[in-house]
Amino acid sequence: MLRQLHISGLGVFDDIDLELHPGLNVLTGETGAGKTMITVGLALALGGRGNASLVREGHPAARVQARFDAPPGSEDWAEDGEVILARSVGRDARSSARIGGQLTTAAALAELGASLVEVHGQHQAQHLLSPSVQTASLDRFAGDRQLVALASYREAFDQRAVAMTQLRALAEVARDRERELDLLAYQVREIEAADPHIGETQELEQDEGRLAHVERLAELSATALGAVADDGGAADTLAAAASVSDAAAALDPGAGELAQRTRGLAAEAIELARDIRSYAATLLADPGRLQEARERLSILKGLQRKYGSTDEEVLGYLSDASRRMAELTGADERLALLEADVTRLDLRCRKLAGVISGARAMAAEGLASSITAELGELGMPGAVVDVVLEPLRDLGPGGAEQASFHLSASPGQPKLPLAKAASGGELSRTMLACRSVLADLDDVPTLVFDEVDAGIGGHAGLAVGRRLGRLAAERQVVVVTHLPQIACFADLHARVTKQRDVAALQVLDDRERVIELSRMLAGMPASDSASSHAEELLAEAANARRSTPA
């Protein structure tokens, strides 16, 4: 439970310290005094969102510390059986969080705080109008097995949702994929049918050039051969020069290099004549081969216009297209697998949803009876609640249906959905009735109610106070209220007062409680009649406390 709360620099508070009672703790004060800031501070310590506007003028930061009995699982944070949650929010909106003096995150505070405190703020009664909240209440009432089944269902539902999204995405592009696959298949077949190889185009261009001009090349080769090999040609002239050079070298060793070079040229001329003859021998007219080369070149050039400027680029495109075809073909397999997954997960979801629906149907009557009984004790003796299961058109995150609380606030009135049937006060009491019914289903040690008395008063307020007192016999309860009919049941009564712009907190003794209740009853703390009424309320609360089963 919450042992102590310390707040400084927050809103209207300079510095306050509150030690709480294990039972019912009530905070009262004039409207605008700042009593709700107590719950705001506690929410900060529990990881709630903070902003710079909360920081009091003259303070560098708003700081809150909350000391609790250490819950199970908090051994790493606890010391002497207690754990301290601390939060600081600066003027620059930067915040820091600590658990047991160790730096942590607001998310860690919230995670631990959820096992320590459950806060019902002013908007919580309206929150009860949500079908999801009503359904969650029914599931909690149905028990732990239902919550386990829900967790399994939600896991399967999320997996199904992911698989269905992926399946829709693949299906949407299926037509485009087929078109692309057809085009790629045609392109791959076209390239594979041509079967080009690297350098083939260059080779064919050379062949085509020679075959197209074979006669002219033959003429030129004959002329070149005559110039080199005929009598008096280059070969004969160089042979004569070599002979003369050898003679000169015999007389003058210094001419030896010239003789050697001349002999080399003469030998080269002879070799050149041989090569020209060999080349000329290849120059045979072959119209068939020329046609084949031209047709092959046409095919290769056609491929290059589509897929790349060289044989190498065309073959690279073939490789890429083949790989893409494999990917697209694999997409069909992926589509089939996803369809199987969706079918499997859908069957699992529907099976689990059936289990959940059955448990809800069994629990609905019990929850309705329990809430109805609670409303009778909260000053609505003729009220009747039904829990109606409304089927959904398709499976949702919570199953195949949602719960709807229907209320008849008094005899003779039709049962209508809570949003249409309940006034503000009736809604507040219905929220408290639900929380009271569910109180035994969780282990949260501290419950906080901020303005649970909205829209009620008189006898109804006394009934709410009586119920809060009984609830406080089972766990710690903190209530912010303006009703004396509730405040009279307090085990600890603290009053918030404000002078100028500074609020103070005072724990009241018995005499001071009478004065505060008198103020709340009549606005006149010194009124004898109000004081007498306040004492009657305190006596009524004491009698109710004594009659509450231990």
RODO-2510 file (C-alpha; in nm, 4 decimals, decimal comma):
residues 550
     n   res          X          Y          Z
     1     m     0,0000     0,0000     0,0000
     2     l     0,0914     0,3688    -0,0241
     3     r     0,2675     0,4719     0,2954
     4     q     0,3733     0,8291     0,2283
     5     l     0,3454     1,0944    -0,0392
     6     h     0,5754     1,3966    -0,0620
     7     i     0,5128     1,6789    -0,3110
     8     s     0,7112     1,9968    -0,3691
     9     g     0,6916     2,2702    -0,6310
    10     l     0,3790     2,1246    -0,7915
    11     g     0,0918     2,3542    -0,8829
    12     v    -0,0370     2,5248    -0,5680
    13     f     0,1899     2,3236    -0,3352
    14     d     0,5235     2,4515    -0,2063
    15     d     0,6022     2,1481     0,0042
    16     i     0,3635     1,8957     0,1594
    17     d     0,4005     1,5566     0,3181
    18     l     0,1186     1,3062     0,3743
    19     e     0,1367     0,9754     0,5599
    20     l    -0,1600     0,7603     0,4668
    21     h    -0,3786     0,5125     0,6529
    22     p    -0,4162     0,1495     0,5370
    23     g    -0,7940     0,2006     0,5127
    24     l    -1,0017     0,4891     0,3751
    25     n    -0,8142     0,8144     0,3191
    26     v    -1,0294     1,1167     0,2340
    27     l    -0,9102     1,4497     0,0936
    28     t    -1,1468     1,7451     0,1162
    29     g    -1,1289     2,1193     0,0692
    30     e    -1,2945     2,4141    -0,0965
    31     t    -1,3383     2,4062    -0,4705
    32     g    -1,0155     2,5305    -0,6252
    33     a    -0,8109     2,4683    -0,3102
    34     g    -0,5964     2,2182    -0,4968
    35     k    -0,7003     1,8830    -0,3548
    36     t    -0,6997     1,7236    -0,7005
    37     m    -0,3312     1,8162    -0,7317
    38     i    -0,2653     1,5399    -0,4770
    39     t    -0,3823     1,2824    -0,7301
    40     v    -0,1969     1,4667    -1,0075
    41     g     0,1240     1,4336    -0,8068
    42     l     0,0592     1,0666    -0,7381
    43     a    -0,0048     1,0100    -1,1094
    44     l     0,3354     1,1676    -1,1857
    45     a     0,5055     0,9306    -0,9431
    46     l     0,3282     0,6460    -1,1192
    47     g     0,4786     0,7415    -1,4558
    48     g     0,2057     0,9734    -1,5805
    49     r     0,2746     1,2450    -1,8358
    50     g     0,4154     1,5680    -1,6959
    51     n     0,4675     1,9140    -1,8426
    52     a     0,6307     2,2393    -1,7459
    53     s     0,2973     2,4043    -1,6602
    54     l     0,2832     2,1922    -1,3440
    55     v     0,5960     2,3538    -1,1991
    56     r     0,5180     2,6123    -0,9312
    57     e     0,6545     2,9644    -0,9758
    58     g     0,9831     3,0037    -0,7910
    59     h     1,0685     2,6324    -0,8070
    60     p     1,3146     2,4848    -1,0572
    61     a     1,1100     2,1644    -1,0816
    62     a     0,8044     1,9830    -0,9534
    63     r     0,9065     1,6816    -0,7448
    64     v     0,7022     1,3904    -0,6134
    65     q     0,8031     1,0920    -0,4010
    66     a     0,5715     0,8039    -0,3145
    67     r     0,6715     0,5368    -0,0613
    68     f     0,5030     0,1963    -0,0926
    69     d     0,5175    -0,1463     0,0591
    70     a     0,7339    -0,3374    -0,1886
    71     p     0,5221    -0,5595    -0,4167
    72     p     0,6397    -0,9053    -0,5300
    73     g     0,8956    -0,8805    -0,8078
    74     s     1,0393    -0,5470    -0,6958
    75     e     1,3290    -0,6928    -0,4985
    76     d     1,5861    -0,5178    -0,7181
    77     w     1,4356    -0,1806    -0,6240
    78     a     1,3243    -0,2421    -0,2660
    79     e     1,4951    -0,1631     0,0630
    80     d     1,3663    -0,2719     0,4072
    81     g     1,0480    -0,4017     0,2485
    82     e     0,9631    -0,0697     0,0869
    83     v     1,0073     0,0921    -0,2508
    84     i     1,0129     0,4624    -0,3361
    85     l     0,8920     0,5971    -0,6704
    86     a     1,0179     0,9479    -0,7512
    87     r     0,9546     1,1865    -1,0374
    88     s     1,0837     1,5318    -1,1236
    89     v     0,9580     1,7639    -1,3996
    90     g     1,1636     2,0759    -1,4739
    91     r     1,0686     2,4127    -1,6192
    92     d     1,2191     2,2998    -1,9481
    93     a     0,9717     2,0067    -1,9442
    94     r     1,2550     1,7581    -1,8993
    95     s     1,1756     1,4910    -1,6469
    96     s     1,3641     1,2322    -1,4492
    97     a     1,2398     0,9153    -1,2822
    98     r     1,3785     0,7037    -1,0004
    99     i     1,2837     0,3814    -0,8311
   100     g     1,4551     0,3136    -0,5007
   101     g     1,6973     0,5964    -0,5722
   102     q     1,8060     0,4426    -0,9036
   103     l     1,7567     0,6331    -1,2270
   104     t     1,4981     0,4762    -1,4535
   105     t     1,2320     0,5742    -1,7087
   106     a     0,8741     0,6951    -1,6767
   107     a     0,7699     0,3743    -1,8521
   108     a     0,9365     0,1689    -1,5779
   109     l     0,7519     0,3765    -1,3167
   110     a     0,4250     0,3095    -1,4954
   111     e     0,4922    -0,0632    -1,5194
   112     l     0,5682    -0,0968    -1,1492
   113     g     0,3011     0,1558    -1,0513
   114     a     0,0299    -0,0462    -1,2255
   115     s     0,0779    -0,3190    -0,9643
   116     l     0,0621    -0,0659    -0,6788
   117     v    -0,2185     0,1806    -0,7535
   118     e    -0,5315     0,1932    -0,9655
   119     v    -0,6532     0,5481    -1,0273
   120     h    -1,0137     0,6321    -1,1105
   121     g    -1,0175     0,9942    -1,2160
   122     q    -1,3021     1,2291    -1,2992
   123     h    -1,3253     1,0894    -1,6522
   124     q    -1,3347     0,7260    -1,5425
   125     a    -1,7144     0,7093    -1,5154
   126     q    -1,7435     0,8289    -1,8758
   127     h    -1,4758     0,5740    -1,9610
   128     l    -1,7183     0,3053    -1,8429
   129     l    -1,9437     0,3900    -2,1377
   130     s    -1,6910     0,2407    -2,3773
   131     p    -1,7931    -0,1053    -2,5053
   132     s    -1,4293    -0,2146    -2,4807
   133     v    -1,4192    -0,1225    -2,1090
   134     q    -1,7493    -0,2983    -2,0445
   135     t    -1,6237    -0,6065    -2,2275
   136     a    -1,2963    -0,5991    -2,0332
   137     s    -1,4947    -0,5834    -1,7063
   138     l    -1,6938    -0,8910    -1,8074
   139     d    -1,3753    -1,0773    -1,9000
   140     r    -1,2146    -0,9937    -1,5646
   141     f    -1,5265    -1,1182    -1,3893
   142     a    -1,5114    -1,4404    -1,5926
   143     g    -1,1785    -1,5231    -1,4289
   144     d    -0,8156    -1,6029    -1,4986
   145     r    -0,8857    -1,8763    -1,7536
   146     q    -1,0762    -1,6232    -1,9612
   147     l    -0,7856    -1,3773    -1,9466
   148     v    -0,5452    -1,6514    -2,0564
   149     a    -0,7757    -1,7437    -2,3452
   150     l    -0,7986    -1,3760    -2,4417
   151     a    -0,4207    -1,3413    -2,4463
   152     s    -0,3930    -1,6449    -2,6747
   153     y    -0,6707    -1,5122    -2,8964
   154     r    -0,5127    -1,1681    -2,9305
   155     e    -0,1791    -1,3219    -3,0225
   156     a    -0,3457    -1,5321    -3,2933
   157     f    -0,5607    -1,2364    -3,4040
   158     d    -0,2545    -1,0134    -3,4440
   159     q    -0,0726    -1,2848    -3,6381
   160     r    -0,3764    -1,3300    -3,8608
   161     a    -0,3968    -0,9542    -3,9194
   162     v    -0,0315    -0,9424    -4,0270
   163     a    -0,0748    -1,2428    -4,2577
   164     m    -0,3918    -1,0953    -4,4097
   165     t    -0,2182    -0,7631    -4,4741
   166     q     0,0685    -0,9383    -4,6473
   167     l    -0,1742    -1,1544    -4,8445
   168     r    -0,3737    -0,8512    -4,9614
   169     a    -0,0529    -0,6760    -5,0645
   170     l     0,0574    -0,9757    -5,2714
   171     a    -0,2876    -1,0193    -5,4218
   172     e    -0,3042    -0,6529    -5,5211
   173     v     0,0141    -0,6830    -5,7252
   174     a    -0,0645    -1,0289    -5,8630
   175     r    -0,1844    -0,8945    -6,1993
   176     d     0,1200    -0,6719    -6,2392
   177     r     0,3387    -0,9623    -6,1348
   178     e     0,1890    -1,1871    -6,4009
   179     r     0,2408    -0,9220    -6,6673
   180     e     0,6006    -0,8758    -6,5603
   181     l     0,6544    -1,2502    -6,5488
   182     d     0,5192    -1,2940    -6,9037
   183     l     0,7432    -1,0167    -7,0350
   184     l     1,0507    -1,1538    -6,8597
   185     a     0,9796    -1,5055    -6,9868
   186     y     0,9612    -1,3740    -7,3460
   187     q     1,2837    -1,1788    -7,3043
   188     v     1,4702    -1,4731    -7,1503
   189     r     1,3512    -1,7042    -7,4284
   190     e     1,4558    -1,4531    -7,6949
   191     i     1,8076    -1,4144    -7,5544
   192     e     1,8518    -1,7841    -7,4814
   193     a     1,7334    -1,8739    -7,8337
   194     a     1,9968    -1,6425    -7,9838
   195     d     2,2597    -1,7786    -7,7444
   196     p     2,5130    -1,4948    -7,7831
   197     h     2,8620    -1,5137    -7,6407
   198     i     3,1034    -1,2423    -7,5385
   199     g     3,3005    -1,0972    -7,8349
   200     e     3,0812    -1,2651    -8,0966
   201     t     2,9563    -0,9365    -8,2456
   202     q     3,3125    -0,8115    -8,3010
   203     e     3,4140    -1,1387    -8,4655
   204     l     3,1134    -1,1328    -8,6984
   205     e     3,1719    -0,7699    -8,7939
   206     q     3,5263    -0,8625    -8,9007
   207     d     3,4050    -1,1627    -9,1004
   208     e     3,1290    -0,9611    -9,2653
   209     g     3,3708    -0,6854    -9,3638
   210     r     3,6169    -0,9334    -9,5273
   211     l     3,3490    -1,1376    -9,7100
   212     a     3,1696    -0,8273    -9,8392
   213     h     3,4933    -0,6936   -10,0044
   214     v     3,6731    -1,0165   -10,0958
   215     e     3,7403    -0,9241   -10,4592
   216     r     3,8827    -0,5830   -10,3789
   217     l     4,0924    -0,7337   -10,0999
   218     a     4,2287    -0,9920   -10,3433
   219     e     4,3315    -0,7157   -10,5834
   220     l     4,5036    -0,5192   -10,3125
   221     s     4,6808    -0,8301   -10,1810
   222     a     4,8145    -0,9121   -10,5312
   223     t     4,9449    -0,5595   -10,5721
   224     a     5,1123    -0,5685   -10,2333
   225     l     5,2649    -0,9102   -10,3062
   226     g     5,4025    -0,7882   -10,6392
   227     a     5,5602    -0,4861   -10,4736
   228     v     5,7355    -0,7098   -10,2261
   229     a     5,8084    -1,0376   -10,4052
   230     d     5,8320    -0,9674   -10,7831
   231     d     6,1697    -0,9373   -10,9531
   232     g     6,3174    -0,6074   -10,8619
   233     g     6,0686    -0,5766   -10,5787
   234     a     6,1343    -0,4882   -10,2177
   235     a     6,2612    -0,8364   -10,1276
   236     d     6,5207    -0,8391   -10,4085
   237     t     6,6266    -0,4813   -10,3383
   238     l     6,6722    -0,5523    -9,9660
   239     a     6,8655    -0,8753   -10,0438
   240     a     7,1066    -0,6768   -10,2633
   241     a     7,1424    -0,4105    -9,9950
   242     a     7,2191    -0,6794    -9,7388
   243     s     7,4947    -0,8233    -9,9618
   244     v     7,6514    -0,4786   -10,0052
   245     s     7,6306    -0,4097    -9,6342
   246     d     7,8005    -0,7387    -9,5513
   247     a     8,0869    -0,6438    -9,7872
   248     a     8,1204    -0,3041    -9,6201
   249     a     8,1253    -0,4665    -9,2774
   250     a     8,4065    -0,6949    -9,3883
   251     l     8,6185    -0,3883    -9,4663
   252     d     8,4956    -0,1758    -9,1759
   253     p     8,3797    -0,3401    -8,8571
   254     g     8,1966    -0,0144    -8,7773
   255     a     7,9453    -0,0932    -9,0546
   256     g     7,8514    -0,4231    -8,8856
   257     e     7,5388    -0,2836    -8,7217
   258     l     7,4121    -0,1481    -9,0531
   259     a     7,4740    -0,4827    -9,2175
   260     q     7,2824    -0,6605    -8,9406
   261     r     6,9827    -0,4288    -8,9725
   262     t     6,9798    -0,4664    -9,3516
   263     r     6,9845    -0,8458    -9,3275
   264     g     6,6880    -0,8243    -9,0836
   265     l     6,4879    -0,6146    -9,3252
   266     a     6,5622    -0,8513    -9,6086
   267     a     6,4464    -1,1464    -9,3997
   268     e     6,1333    -0,9533    -9,2913
   269     a     6,0512    -0,8782    -9,6563
   270     i     6,0651    -1,2487    -9,7353
   271     e     5,8388    -1,3264    -9,4337
   272     l     5,6008    -1,0479    -9,5352
   273     a     5,5658    -1,1907    -9,8861
   274     r     5,4826    -1,5318    -9,7357
   275     d     5,2126    -1,3808    -9,5093
   276     i     5,0598    -1,1838    -9,7949
   277     r     5,0344    -1,5050    -9,9966
   278     s     4,8687    -1,6818    -9,6986
   279     y     4,6203    -1,3963    -9,6531
   280     a     4,5402    -1,3888   -10,0226
   281     a     4,4712    -1,7617   -10,0089
   282     t     4,1899    -1,6995    -9,7589
   283     l     4,0189    -1,4464    -9,9756
   284     l     3,7631    -1,6765   -10,1308
   285     a     3,4186    -1,5513   -10,2230
   286     d     3,1531    -1,7217   -10,0045
   287     p     2,8086    -1,5604   -10,0503
   288     g     2,6439    -1,8164    -9,8188
   289     r     2,8799    -1,7463    -9,5334
   290     l     2,8413    -1,3719    -9,5914
   291     q     2,4621    -1,4054    -9,5652
   292     e     2,4914    -1,6096    -9,2468
   293     a     2,7187    -1,3498    -9,0870
   294     r     2,4861    -1,0685    -9,1782
   295     e     2,1804    -1,2532    -9,0445
   296     r     2,3598    -1,3396    -8,7192
   297     l     2,4731    -0,9804    -8,6800
   298     s     2,1162    -0,8651    -8,7328
   299     i     1,9979    -1,0911    -8,4512
   300     l     2,2719    -0,9740    -8,2131
   301     k     2,2168    -0,6081    -8,2998
   302     g     1,8441    -0,6569    -8,2372
   303     l     1,9179    -0,7913    -7,8888
   304     q     2,1549    -0,5033    -7,8226
   305     r     1,8908    -0,2472    -7,9135
   306     k     1,6659    -0,3956    -7,6412
   307     y     1,8902    -0,5267    -7,3677
   308     g     2,2355    -0,3644    -7,3864
   309     s     2,4927    -0,2141    -7,6208
   310     t     2,7318    -0,5140    -7,6117
   311     d     2,7194    -0,8912    -7,5990
   312     e     2,8337    -0,8710    -7,2349
   313     e     2,5513    -0,6334    -7,1394
   314     v     2,2919    -0,8536    -7,3123
   315     l     2,4129    -1,1566    -7,1169
   316     g     2,4041    -0,9479    -6,7966
   317     y     2,0416    -0,8602    -6,8655
   318     l     1,9670    -1,2306    -6,9185
   319     s     2,1123    -1,3082    -6,5763
   320     d     1,9101    -1,0333    -6,4070
   321     a     1,5875    -1,1322    -6,5825
   322     s     1,6311    -1,4976    -6,4871
   323     r     1,6860    -1,4013    -6,1233
   324     r     1,3771    -1,1764    -6,1242
   325     m     1,1694    -1,4566    -6,2754
   326     a     1,2788    -1,6834    -5,9911
   327     e     1,1712    -1,4180    -5,7413
   328     l     0,8318    -1,3770    -5,9044
   329     t     0,7803    -1,7491    -5,9229
   330     g     0,8727    -1,7664    -5,5526
   331     a     0,6071    -1,5021    -5,4851
   332     d     0,3444    -1,7496    -5,6002
   333     e     0,4753    -1,9966    -5,3459
   334     r     0,4717    -1,7208    -5,0818
   335     l     0,1127    -1,6404    -5,1770
   336     a     0,0127    -2,0026    -5,1285
   337     l     0,1892    -2,0177    -4,7919
   338     l     0,0206    -1,6977    -4,6760
   339     e    -0,3199    -1,8260    -4,7826
   340     a    -0,2555    -2,1391    -4,5792
   341     d    -0,1399    -1,9298    -4,2813
   342     v    -0,4484    -1,7080    -4,2955
   343     t    -0,6741    -2,0122    -4,3084
   344     r    -0,4934    -2,1776    -4,0170
   345     l    -0,4909    -1,8616    -3,8033
   346     d    -0,8531    -1,7854    -3,8855
   347     l    -0,9561    -2,1305    -3,7666
   348     r    -0,7542    -2,0846    -3,4476
   349     c    -0,9062    -1,7412    -3,3866
   350     r    -1,2585    -1,8720    -3,4351
   351     k    -1,1959    -2,1659    -3,2050
   352     l    -1,0563    -1,9395    -2,9311
   353     a    -1,3324    -1,6847    -2,9905
   354     g    -1,5858    -1,9606    -2,9331
   355     v    -1,4246    -2,0443    -2,5998
   356     i    -1,4236    -1,6762    -2,5031
   357     s    -1,7850    -1,6284    -2,6093
   358     g    -1,8949    -1,9264    -2,4032
   359     a    -1,7213    -1,7953    -2,0927
   360     r    -1,8742    -1,4491    -2,1444
   361     a    -2,2223    -1,5948    -2,1790
   362     m    -2,1767    -1,7865    -1,8543
   363     a    -2,0349    -1,4847    -1,6675
   364     a    -2,2754    -1,2187    -1,7987
   365     e    -2,5662    -1,3081    -1,5708
   366     g    -2,3434    -1,3295    -1,2639
   367     l    -2,1826    -0,9922    -1,3328
   368     a    -2,5191    -0,8286    -1,3960
   369     s    -2,6592    -0,9680    -1,0687
   370     s    -2,3526    -0,8543    -0,8735
   371     i    -2,3628    -0,4993    -1,0145
   372     t    -2,7378    -0,4823    -0,9535
   373     a    -2,6842    -0,5826    -0,5917
   374     e    -2,4102    -0,3222    -0,5521
   375     l    -2,6324    -0,0504    -0,6993
   376     g    -2,8980    -0,1391    -0,4433
   377     e    -2,6467    -0,0730    -0,1683
   378     l    -2,5387     0,2513    -0,3379
   379     g    -2,8818     0,4100    -0,3105
   380     m    -3,0362     0,2699    -0,6302
   381     p    -3,2546    -0,0099    -0,4862
   382     g    -3,4755    -0,0438    -0,7925
   383     a    -3,1948    -0,0382    -1,0462
   384     v    -3,1380    -0,3434    -1,2635
   385     v    -2,8380    -0,4121    -1,4867
   386     d    -2,8203    -0,6553    -1,7746
   387     v    -2,4984    -0,7494    -1,9529
   388     v    -2,5892    -0,7967    -2,3185
   389     l    -2,3552    -0,9658    -2,5659
   390     e    -2,3711    -0,7967    -2,9062
   391     p    -2,2254    -1,0030    -3,1937
   392     l    -1,9770    -0,8314    -3,4228
   393     r    -1,9963    -0,8629    -3,8008
   394     d    -1,6463    -1,0107    -3,7991
   395     l    -1,3899    -1,1091    -3,5430
   396     g    -1,2425    -0,8137    -3,3582
   397     p    -0,9412    -0,7693    -3,1298
   398     g    -1,1554    -0,8796    -2,8357
   399     g    -1,3400    -1,1690    -2,9931
   400     a    -1,6679    -1,2287    -3,1729
   401     e    -1,8829    -0,9916    -2,9663
   402     q    -1,8733    -0,6994    -2,7284
   403     a    -2,0498    -0,6509    -2,3987
   404     s    -2,3023    -0,3747    -2,3434
   405     f    -2,4247    -0,2794    -1,9958
   406     h    -2,7962    -0,2012    -2,0017
   407     l    -2,9463    -0,0172    -1,7056
   408     s    -3,2936     0,0399    -1,5754
   409     a    -3,2280     0,3054    -1,3092
   410     s    -3,5657     0,2603    -1,1404
   411     p    -3,8653     0,0249    -1,1589
   412     g    -4,0735     0,0688    -1,4688
   413     q    -3,7982     0,2218    -1,6758
   414     p    -3,6807     0,0312    -1,9847
   415     k    -3,3356    -0,1176    -1,9870
   416     l    -3,1195     0,0963    -2,2115
   417     p    -2,7470     0,1111    -2,2854
   418     l    -2,5672     0,2809    -1,9989
   419     a    -2,4897     0,5923    -2,2022
   420     k    -2,8633     0,6518    -2,2611
   421     a    -3,0015     0,5372    -1,9263
   422     a    -2,7697     0,6842    -1,6599
   423     s    -2,7432     1,0376    -1,5254
   424     g    -2,4076     1,1685    -1,4026
   425     g    -2,4652     1,0500    -1,0462
   426     e    -2,6024     0,7148    -1,1572
   427     l    -2,3035     0,6675    -1,3844
   428     s    -2,0601     0,7445    -1,1010
   429     r    -2,2310     0,4898    -0,8766
   430     t    -2,2371     0,2314    -1,1550
   431     m    -1,8613     0,2780    -1,2001
   432     l    -1,8084     0,2309    -0,8262
   433     a    -2,0365    -0,0730    -0,8297
   434     c    -1,8331    -0,2296    -1,1113
   435     r    -1,5068    -0,1570    -0,9326
   436     s    -1,6444    -0,3022    -0,6099
   437     v    -1,7547    -0,6212    -0,7836
   438     l    -1,4140    -0,6574    -0,9463
   439     a    -1,2178    -0,5668    -0,6331
   440     d    -1,1545    -0,9264    -0,5353
   441     l    -1,0302    -1,0191    -0,8825
   442     d    -0,6972    -0,8362    -0,8685
   443     d    -0,4166    -0,7661    -0,6246
   444     v    -0,3787    -0,3894    -0,6634
   445     p    -0,3389    -0,2759    -0,3005
   446     t    -0,4390     0,0907    -0,3402
   447     l    -0,7433     0,2380    -0,5153
   448     v    -0,7707     0,6118    -0,5818
   449     f    -1,1053     0,7775    -0,6583
   450     d    -1,1005     1,1409    -0,7695
   451     e    -1,4490     1,2979    -0,7652
   452     v    -1,6318     0,9644    -0,7584
   453     d    -1,9197     1,1586    -0,6046
   454     a    -1,9916     1,3644    -0,9186
   455     g    -2,3632     1,4306    -0,9533
   456     i    -2,4744     1,2703    -0,6263
   457     g    -2,5497     1,3819    -0,2740
   458     g    -2,7702     1,3225     0,0249
   459     h    -2,8743     0,9622     0,0815
   460     a    -2,6911     0,8445    -0,2330
   461     g    -2,3709     1,0068    -0,1080
   462     l    -2,4069     0,8265     0,2263
   463     a    -2,4526     0,4968     0,0422
   464     v    -2,1388     0,5614    -0,1636
   465     g    -1,9452     0,6484     0,1503
   466     r    -2,0651     0,3320     0,3190
   467     r    -1,9534     0,1247     0,0196
   468     l    -1,6145     0,2940     0,0062
   469     g    -1,5738     0,2193     0,3750
   470     r    -1,6400    -0,1493     0,3153
   471     l    -1,4038    -0,1481     0,0186
   472     a    -1,1381     0,0084     0,2409
   473     a    -1,1672    -0,2851     0,4783
   474     e    -1,0157    -0,4999     0,2043
   475     r    -0,7531    -0,2603     0,0641
   476     q    -0,6313     0,0955     0,0891
   477     v    -0,8604     0,3574    -0,0660
   478     v    -0,7860     0,7238    -0,1350
   479     v    -1,0822     0,9488    -0,2175
   480     v    -1,0997     1,3116    -0,3242
   481     t    -1,4515     1,4309    -0,2415
   482     h    -1,6729     1,7293    -0,1687
   483     l    -1,9430     1,5235     0,0052
   484     p    -1,9515     1,5054     0,3865
   485     q    -2,1558     1,1853     0,3515
   486     i    -1,8411     1,0231     0,2103
   487     a    -1,5822     1,2075     0,4182
   488     c    -1,7417     1,0904     0,7427
   489     f    -1,6298     0,7326     0,6713
   490     a    -1,2617     0,8247     0,6568
   491     d    -0,9991     0,6466     0,8617
   492     l    -0,7756     0,9430     0,7793
   493     h    -0,9238     1,2779     0,6834
   494     a    -0,6937     1,5424     0,5325
   495     r    -0,8044     1,8934     0,4420
   496     v    -0,6510     2,1074     0,1695
   497     t    -0,6694     2,4824     0,2241
   498     k    -0,5352     2,7674     0,0170
   499     q    -0,4309     3,1161     0,1178
   500     r    -0,3512     3,3478    -0,1674
   501     d    -0,1847     3,1051    -0,4102
   502     v    -0,0294     2,8578    -0,1662
   503     a    -0,2088     2,5390    -0,0603
   504     a    -0,1519     2,3544     0,2653
   505     l    -0,2452     2,0041     0,3775
   506     q    -0,3609     1,9183     0,7292
   507     v    -0,4561     1,5803     0,8741
   508     l    -0,7621     1,6415     1,0929
   509     d    -0,8290     1,5170     1,4434
   510     d    -1,1792     1,4366     1,5658
   511     r    -1,2658     1,7950     1,6578
   512     e    -1,1285     1,9325     1,3346
   513     r    -1,3253     1,6744     1,1383
   514     v    -1,6486     1,7987     1,2886
   515     i    -1,5568     2,1537     1,1836
   516     e    -1,4654     2,0439     0,8273
   517     l    -1,7807     1,8353     0,7873
   518     s    -1,9847     2,1307     0,9129
   519     r    -1,8258     2,3495     0,6479
   520     m    -1,9012     2,0880     0,3829
   521     l    -2,2615     2,0539     0,5021
   522     a    -2,3587     2,4173     0,5442
   523     g    -2,0622     2,6313     0,4499
   524     m    -2,0559     2,7463     0,8162
   525     p    -1,7880     2,5678     1,0209
   526     a    -1,9146     2,7281     1,3462
   527     s    -2,2815     2,6426     1,2963
   528     d    -2,4223     2,4427     1,5870
   529     s    -2,6800     2,2714     1,3706
   530     a    -2,4199     2,1829     1,1085
   531     s    -2,1879     2,0556     1,3818
   532     s    -2,4687     1,8403     1,5196
   533     h    -2,5356     1,6992     1,1744
   534     a    -2,1627     1,6350     1,1274
   535     e    -2,1474     1,4417     1,4540
   536     e    -2,4469     1,2367     1,3416
   537     l    -2,2671     1,1518     1,0202
   538     l    -1,9552     1,0468     1,2090
   539     a    -2,1644     0,8325     1,4415
   540     e    -2,3396     0,6713     1,1448
   541     a    -2,0048     0,5962     0,9847
   542     a    -1,8711     0,4465     1,3083
   543     n    -2,1771     0,2209     1,3397
   544     a    -2,1402     0,1128     0,9768
   545     r    -1,7716     0,0356     1,0333
   546     r    -1,8510    -0,1755     1,3392
   547     s    -2,1143    -0,3688     1,1458
   548     t    -1,8839    -0,4382     0,8516
   549     p    -1,7734    -0,8062     0,8552
   550     a    -1,4044    -0,8466     0,9302
***
